[in-house]
Structures are given as C-alpha cells and as structure tokens.
Amino acid sequence: MYGSPEETLARIEEDTRRAQERGEKLPVLQAAIGEVRAKAVARTRDISVEVDAAGVIRDLDIADAALERGGRRVSAEVMDLIAKATKDARIRTLEVTTQIMGESDPIVGVVAAELIPEQEDDGVTRRGGLR
C-alpha cells in the first residue's frame, strides 16, 4: 500500500497545494455568502420579505392595504414568505459554495446537508442536494 518515497512526497505536495488553494478560496466564499439575499413577495404584491443566507430578515415591507386582510392572515403570509425566501437563500448559498469551491470539495456536501432539508421524492428520502 505504501509507495516509493518519491510517490509519497508527490502526494504530500499535492495535498499541500490543494489545502493552500482551498484556504485561498474560503475568504472569497465567506464574502459571497455574506452577500446572499433572497426575496419573497406575496401574490397580492403588498407584502415582501428579504432574508440573508442565514435566514435573518433584512427587509420586511407590509403595505397598508395588506392590513385589511386582518392581522392573523397577514402574520401567516409573512411567515410563509419568510420560509420561501429562506429556502431560496439556502439554495443560493449552496450554488455559491459549489461555484467557488467546486463540486468535488467536501464542504459542498456539508453545506448541502446543513442547508437543504430532507426531501421526499417517490417515497425516497434524500438529504441535501438540489432538485
């Protein structure tokens, strides 16, 4: 299983090179994720929500006309919009991570598992990944 000293040294050098490249990409990834935003707008266009990559609300706009539907309905709509925007932000975060780090980088799988909830398709549960 052990190769020649030259092969071992070449593997170490390649691993070191890949680690350095990855280290250079991480600040770029962090900055890109910091810029991720997703917006969801009500069908009636009178409520909108914007969230960041972590799902933190960055903007919430509720027009006076929306209030005519009542507080409980508006609250439910806002919650639905937050969920939709958060899902979109998570998908965008995974896309950005894949673009910057490359599909084969292990961090892509970690991000997918953390951000994309389990999905069921045809009775099969999948964790992570995009549809």
Helices and strands as residue ranges (DSSP letters): H 5-35, E 37-41, E 47-52, E 57-62, G 64-69, H 71-101, H 106-115, E 119-121, E 124-126
